[in-house]
Amino acid sequence: MSQISAPPARPAPHGDTQRIIVNDAVKTYGTGETAVRALSGVDLEIPRGHFISIIGPSGCGKSTLLRLIAGLESPDSGEVAVFGATPRQACAAKMVGLVPQVPALLPWLSILDNVKLPGRVNKGAETRRRAMPGHQERSTAVTDPAHLLQMVGLGDVLDRRPHQLSGGMQQRAAIARAFALQPDVLLMDEPFSALDEFTREAIQLQLLELWQQIQTTVVFVTHSVSEAVLLSDTVVVMSARPGRITAIVPIELERPRRHDLLQSAALHGYEDTIREHLSSAWSDGPFVPTA
């Protein structure tokens, strides 16, 4: 059974330095008759070092939940804690990395300089990060920017500008940039959604290789069931609006994982389970933990 759970509502989650905790989070956009309830009573605990995927119907609040963890928005009620700190404290200390759908590379910098840039900006954040109770030191052996770019297949284009690279290559550079900061948690919002299937599969394996070496905590939003199963320790299924967690499915497949796993009966079994939960995610059914 996975350690990830949807716990009962409880007071102040701060102080647990080994988990990301979302406690009874509610988020509404707008007011009055036009108000839209994006999240309703979301509870989630994510142990340090886990790779989890969040999946659900469009508009179910997946990205909103990611933004709460990232400190880009605050819940209307409830609490969010990142390894014992508030999301904003964690982000200010560069404990949190974000990979959006669009790579957002600076066009006037080389690929190598784009990856180096976050480490050069706001250098005081490193001091704050070391002072955070939930920060853990990791080896810098695999976080050298040039080495990271080599690991994602970009070692021969270090001096090129973003416009000289394909969309898939730009997204690889964005992933390398996020890992270069050694974040305690990496948030990924459908980063491969615009890529063709072949490129997507290649980047999935490179992401897993980086994660297995650095062992940061990854929260990955996707619409792809097979991608969620291939990458994750646990898949979190959300309902249609207002967003709630309707199922948590542990993925007990051996690591390291390869794409030949996509043909296995075990993986297809997990896919079937998740699709069953997704098919009922439009209803108002209760949370269902899945062993």
Buried (B, 14 or more C-beta within 10 A) or exposed (E): EBEBBBEEEEEEBBEBBBBBBBBBBBBBEEEEEEEEBBBBBBBBBBBBBBBBBBBBBEEBBBBBBBBBBBBBBBBEEBBBBBBBBBBBBBBBBBBBBBBBBEBEBEEEBBBBBBBBBBBEEEEEBBEBBEEBEBBBEBEEEBBBBBBBBBBBBBEEBBEBBBEEBEEBBBBBBBBBBBBBBBBBBBBBBBBBBBBEEEBBBBBBBBBBBBBEBBBBBBBBBBBBBBBBBBBBBBBBBBBBBBBBBBBBBBBEBEEEBEEEBBEEEEBEEBBEBBEBBBEBBBEEEEBBBBE
